[in-house]
Amino acid sequence: MSDVRRRELLGILATGAAGAIAGCGGGTGGENTPTADVTEEASPSSEADSSGALDVDTDVGLDSWPMLGANSAHTGTGPDQMGPTEAVTKRWSATAEGYSSSAPAVVNGVLYMGSGGTDNEGGTASAFSATDGRKLWQFETERPIYSSPVVDDGTVYIGTGWADKPGKVYALSATAGTEAWSSAVEGVFYGSLAVQDGTVYARSNDDTLYALNAAEGSEQWTFDGIVSSPTVADGTVYASSASGGVVAVGAADGSEQWRFDSGGNVAASPAVADGTVYCGNGEGVYAIDADEGTRQWRFEDLTMVTGTPTVRSGRVLVGARVASSSDESGDTYLFSLDAADGSEQWRFEGSDTFVASATVTEDTVYAPAYSRDVYGIAVDDGSQRWSTTVANEYANIAASPAVADGTVYVGTEKGGIYALWESSE
């Protein structure tokens, strides 16, 4: 990836838009495992279902991944998700229109995705059957969509905008794709939104955080100096600050609760779990007390920590480069850290930078490298279970996967969507 392309991508990642990965890598003690190629193609029809109805299987057993990071705390995991473990095969593939850094959301058997239009003039929000990839509806916007959709209570929320072309926040019917409202507030909404307790939280590229009424889009309050997508947990909004570090803001009224200075820019949204805020910057990973804003620990000697940390069962998973590497570009790893003290548990070497955050189930980490390689990694020891290459050399992965109903859903920069599940062979 060229330096120009990487800087362009990191500018979007700083807002948490992507805040992703046949080669062989391995954790400590890992062995080579099955590898498969998945080509860039649209297996089902790319045309929307003419009936306009969501004719999909919604039987019990289909679980959900309603937003980037699975939840508004952006932990990258859900309580009941299960995905492929031993080997994978392509269940289906489809294509959203235009360029995309949007992470898929999957709810009740439907996958939602945003993408940019031709020459960054327009965008498309699309719904696909999570079972077979059929396009169910699409909604055209005036500006591109680089943010990831959030699905809450039958509504899809998504932001639009590009460079000097302001967009809006939209609320769409999850079943029909029709517009419920669009915000009077205009901005460049690259990053993922957060929705909780009747409020939509959206950060614009003018570094303003907006709180909007989820029912009709009116502005409730604003907070300045925010440079990442918002994370919401226990009545508090957490985000990266323009001054370098993390700021905590009251979700009800936008009042500042505390501010933590990390000594460098935090590249993506923080994650919050068990009373602790986890974030990364150009020098390491931090754990911060969620109530007081005080540092609990720091894991040092890293660089290019671009994704939101993934947190589950006492582990913090983060992609980064080792700053002390003799190689100028640095060695790229996915690290597993002890959530209690920050000590390293294992590291896994991939084929390229882990630009987007990993997702994790009870036993498997799903980690996409920017080079189009997706890895299944054992949670306990970091050993490689499988790897597969999706798309072609012009369609890298910049967004985190979603996991639902035993399937991993991966999006690429060219708008490709891939559903991977357990191979029967």
Secondary structure as GFF3:
##gff-version 3
##sequence-region A 1 425
A	DSSP	alpha_helix	3	13	.	.	.	ID=ss1
A	DSSP	beta_strand	35	38	.	.	.	ID=ss2
A	DSSP	beta_strand	88	95	.	.	.	ID=ss3
A	DSSP	beta_strand	105	107	.	.	.	ID=ss4
A	DSSP	beta_strand	110	116	.	.	.	ID=ss5
A	DSSP	three_ten_helix	118	120	.	.	.	ID=ss6
A	DSSP	beta_strand	123	129	.	.	.	ID=ss7
A	DSSP	beta_strand	135	141	.	.	.	ID=ss8
A	DSSP	beta_strand	150	152	.	.	.	ID=ss9
A	DSSP	beta_strand	155	162	.	.	.	ID=ss10
A	DSSP	beta_strand	165	173	.	.	.	ID=ss11
A	DSSP	beta_strand	179	182	.	.	.	ID=ss12
A	DSSP	beta_strand	194	196	.	.	.	ID=ss13
A	DSSP	beta_strand	199	203	.	.	.	ID=ss14
A	DSSP	beta_strand	208	213	.	.	.	ID=ss15
A	DSSP	beta_strand	219	224	.	.	.	ID=ss16
A	DSSP	beta_strand	231	233	.	.	.	ID=ss17
A	DSSP	beta_strand	236	240	.	.	.	ID=ss18
A	DSSP	beta_strand	245	250	.	.	.	ID=ss19
A	DSSP	beta_strand	256	261	.	.	.	ID=ss20
A	DSSP	beta_strand	271	273	.	.	.	ID=ss21
A	DSSP	beta_strand	276	280	.	.	.	ID=ss22
A	DSSP	beta_strand	285	289	.	.	.	ID=ss23
A	DSSP	beta_strand	295	299	.	.	.	ID=ss24
A	DSSP	beta_strand	302	303	.	.	.	ID=ss25
A	DSSP	beta_strand	310	312	.	.	.	ID=ss26
A	DSSP	beta_strand	315	322	.	.	.	ID=ss27
A	DSSP	beta_strand	332	338	.	.	.	ID=ss28
A	DSSP	beta_strand	344	349	.	.	.	ID=ss29
A	DSSP	beta_strand	359	360	.	.	.	ID=ss30
A	DSSP	beta_strand	364	368	.	.	.	ID=ss31
A	DSSP	beta_strand	373	378	.	.	.	ID=ss32
A	DSSP	beta_strand	384	390	.	.	.	ID=ss33
A	DSSP	beta_strand	402	404	.	.	.	ID=ss34
A	DSSP	beta_strand	407	411	.	.	.	ID=ss35
A	DSSP	beta_strand	416	422	.	.	.	ID=ss36
###
